[in-house]
């Protein structure tokens, strides 16, 4: 067998392996309607499959006719979010304008390349692949990978695999986006009370029929009135947004059924299908610690906040839980006990 034929067989095996990985990723993406989870998973898996140093997604703001970084798997993601590219500007702008994928061996020699993102991150982009994210005939934005980790430029085989991944990913993103528009609170990014209540009803019936564990957390910001009095309602909204963001980051994990909602005002709720009381208390403590250890900037002042969490669990408390409302009631009573005992804690309701 000649060396060329051996190399060709090895190349086909490598491509088949990557295609199999792409199928697994697409199945994973299709299993979630949480936009945050879909995007985070897509970026992590894309980077792995393409052997890339970095990956990112830019969304199209049709009103402003510009692209912005929605998310990126980089510690300096907040800096990237400040970058804006007009349609036609930079590689991503060109890809949106032409609706065509592009493979560039060395961006430093390409006149279309914009250095805005590189300057923000003190980074050097060389090889790059950029694909339009298109669903139902509409351009959502672009996904790009930068610099192969082995130092080689991306090739046509890489682009072919990347295109297959991006085409299916765009559908998952659009489905999650539409679901979010229909059911998510615009300010906090958590599920609205009506959607959350319907899911609670479904999961409770499911648990009654199967005796599968179902846990519920009720979360309340400690001394929120004092925050509003000190910083006004705009300052209070900033706190709510930040706390909701930390709850989302803690609760939402790929392949998890857990959902978080805004119950009302400064109260948040978390539904944990399949999780027993021990797991629920651990989740509550993780949320509490994440919030207590973080700081929030309001009008250039650093503010620290804490939350109290009440927990209820089925079938552990089966004698007292006969309806979904009973789950809420017991968690609310546990939350009240937290307030009585000094706040900033997690408690399971007990007599």
N, C-alpha and C positions, 0 to 999 in steps of 0.2 A: 504494500500500500504506500503510495507516494505521500510526501510531507504535505503537499497541497490538499490532498484528499483528507488526510487526518485532520488538518486545520479546519477544513470545511465541515467535517462531521462535528468537531468540537464546537465550532461556531453555531451550528444548528442546535446542538444540545443546550448551549448557553441561552440561545434565543427562546427555545421551548420552555426552559426553566423560568425565564423572565415573563413569558406569556402566561404561564401557570400562576406566577406571583401576581400578575395583573388581574387575573380572574378572581383570585382570592381577595384582592383589594376592592374590586368592584362589588363583590358580594358583601364585604364589610361595610362599604359606603352605603349600599342600598338598604342595609339593616337599620339605619339611623335617620331620624328626621330632625336631629339637633344640628343646626348649622355649624355651631362651634366644633362639635365632634367631627362632622364631615370634613371640615376644612383642616383641622389639626391632623386627622388621620391621613388625609390626602397628601399633605405636605411631608409628613414623616415617611410614608410608604414610597412616595415619588422619589424622595432623596435617596432612599435605600435602593430602589430598583434601578435608578439611573446612575448610581454610584456618584452622586453629585455632592459638591461641597456645600451648596445652599439651594434652597427652593423657596419660591414665594408666589403669591397670588395677587393680582391687581384686579379690582373691580371697576367697571365703567359707570361713571356718573353721567347719565345721558343728558340731564339738564344742563350741567356745566361743560359737557363734551370733554371730559378729562378722566384720567385713570388715577386711582389711589391704591396704595397697599392696604388691603383689608387685614391681612395677617401674614406672618412669616415665621419660619422656625429658627429664629435667631434671637439672642438675648437683647439685641439692640432694636427690637421690633418697633418700639415707640418712635425712634428716630425715622424709621422707614415710613411710618404712617404720615409724616409731614410732607413727604415727596408727592408732587403732582406732575403728571405728564398729560399734555393735550393729545387728543387723537391725532396721530401722524407724527408725534414727537417721540424720539427714542425708539428702541426695538419694539417694546410693547405697543406703543402708539401706532407704529407702522403695521404691526400684526393685526390690530383692531381695524385699522383703516382698510387694509387689503383683505382681511379675513383669511389670511394664509399663515401656516406655520413657518418658522424660520430656524435654520441651523447655521450658527456662525462659529467658525473655528477660532477666530481671534477678534473680539469686539473692539480692541484698541485700534484696529485698522479699518473698522467699518464706519462710514460717515453717518450712519443712522443712529449710532450708539450715543446715549445720553449718560453723562457721568454723575448725575444728581444723586442717585442712590449710593454710588461708590464714595462720593465725597462725604455723605452723611455717616457712613460706616467705616471710613478709612479702609476701604476694601478695593481689590483689583479684580474686575471681571475680564475673563479671557474667553474661554469657550462657553457657548450659551445655546440653549434651545428654548424657544418661546412658542406656545400654542394658543390659539384663540379658544376660549370657553364659550361654546355655542349650544343653546338648547331651544328647541321649537322655533328655529329660525332667528333667534335673538342673541346678540353678542352680550355675554355677561361680563367678560373681561379677558384676562390672560393668566396662564400659569407658566412659570419659567423655572428652569434649573440652570445652575451656574457652576462651571469649573468641575470637571471630573476629578475625583480624588487621586487618581493615578497620574495626573498631570497631562494626560493625552486629551486631544479635542474630542468632543462628541462626534459620532459618525451617523451615517444614514440608518444603520440598524437601531441605534439608540433612539433616533427620531421616530422610527416606525413604532417601536414599543411605546414611546411617550405619547404618541398620537392616539393609540388605542386606549391607553389609560385616561387621557384627557377627555376623549369623547364621552366615555361613560361617566366620568367624574362630573362633567357639566350637567348631566341629567340629575345626578344625586344632589348637586348644589342647588339646582333650580327647584327640585321637589322640597328640599329642606327650607329654602327661602320662602316658598309659597306657604308652606306649613307654618313658618314663623310669623308671616304677615297675618295669617288667619287666627293665630292662637296665642301670640306672645305680647306681653305688655311692652309698649314702645319705649318706656323710660328705663326699666330695669333689665329687659331682656329675659325675664322669667315668664313662665306661663301665666296667663290671666286666670282669674278665679273660676270663671265658668268652664274653661277647658280642664283646669286642674280638678274641679269637682266631678266632672264626667269621668275622668280617668280614675279617680278615687272610687267612684261607684263601680266601675268595671272591675278593678283589681280586688275590691272587697268581695264581690260576688264570686270571683275566681277563687279567692282564698277560702271562702265558706265552702265551696264545692270540693276543694282539693286539700284543705287544711295546710296549704302552702303559707309560709310566714308572710306577713305584711306589716310593715312598721311605718310610723308616721312621726314627723318632727314638726313642731311649731316653734318658730324662731321670732324673737322680738328684740328690737334694739333697746338697749338700756338707756334711760334718761334722754330719750329722743327730744322731748319737749325743751330740755335745756339747750340742746344743739340748735333747735329752731329759734329759741329766744336769743341766743348768742350770735348766730350767724345768719338769721333770716331763713325764709323758706327755700331760697336758692341754695344756701349752704346745706340745708337739710336734704335737699334733692341730691346734691353731690355726694353726701354720705350714703344715701339710699342706693345710688348707682354703684358706688364702690363696693358696698357690702354685698349687693346682689351679684356683682362680678365675681367676688371671692366665693360666694355660695355656688355659682355656676362652675367655677374652676374646680371646686372640691367635689361636687356631686356628679358632673357629667364626665363619664369615662366611656370609651368605646365598648360596645356590646353590653352596656348596662341599661336596665330598664328604669333606673331611678330618674325622677323628674322633680324639678323645683318650681315653685310658683309664688306669685305675690298674692298673699291672702288678703291684704288690705292695709293701707297706711304704711307703718313701719314693720308690719308683720309679714313673715315669709314662711312658706311651708314646703316640706320635702316628703315625697312619697317613695317608699323603698320596697317595691315588690320583691318577694323572695328572700328578704333579709330579716334575720331574727333580731331579738332585742339586743343581744351583745353587739352585733354588727351596727345596729341603729345607734347605740350609745357611742360606739367608736366613730361613726360618721358625725354625730353631733359634736363630739369632742374635737374632731379635726376641724370642723367649721368654726367652732368657738376659738380654738387656738390660732387659726389662720387670721381671723378678724382681730383678735386681741393683740396679736404681734405686729399688725400692720398700722401704718399711719396714713392719714388722709390730709391732703393740702386744701385748705379753704382760705381764699384771699391771702395767700402767702403765709398762712399760719398752719402749723402742724397740729392735727387733732387726732386723738386716739379714741376709739369707741369699743364697746363690748356688746355681746348679745347673750341672752338667756335662751335656753332651749328646753322644751318639754317633749317627752317621748311617750308614745303609746304603741302597743304591739299586739297583734293577733297571730295565732290563737292563745298566746300567753295570758292575755286578759279577757279571754273568751266570755267569762261569766258577766263581765260588765260591757262588752262590746257586741251589740246586736245589729247595729246599722253603721254606715260610714260616718254619720254624725257623731256616734259614740267615740270613734277613734279620735276625732277632732276634739271632742269634749275632754277626754282624758288627757290628751297632750296639752290642752289649754290649762287644765288644772295643775299639771306638772310644771308648766311654765310659771304659773302663779306662785307655786312653792319656791321656784328658783328666785323669783323677785323677793319673796319674804326672807329668803336665806342669804341675801346679799348680792344677788345678780351674778352675771358672768359665770354661769355654770350650766350643767346638763343634768336633767333629772328624769327618771321614769316615774309615772304616777303610781303612788301607793297610798293605801288608806292611812 
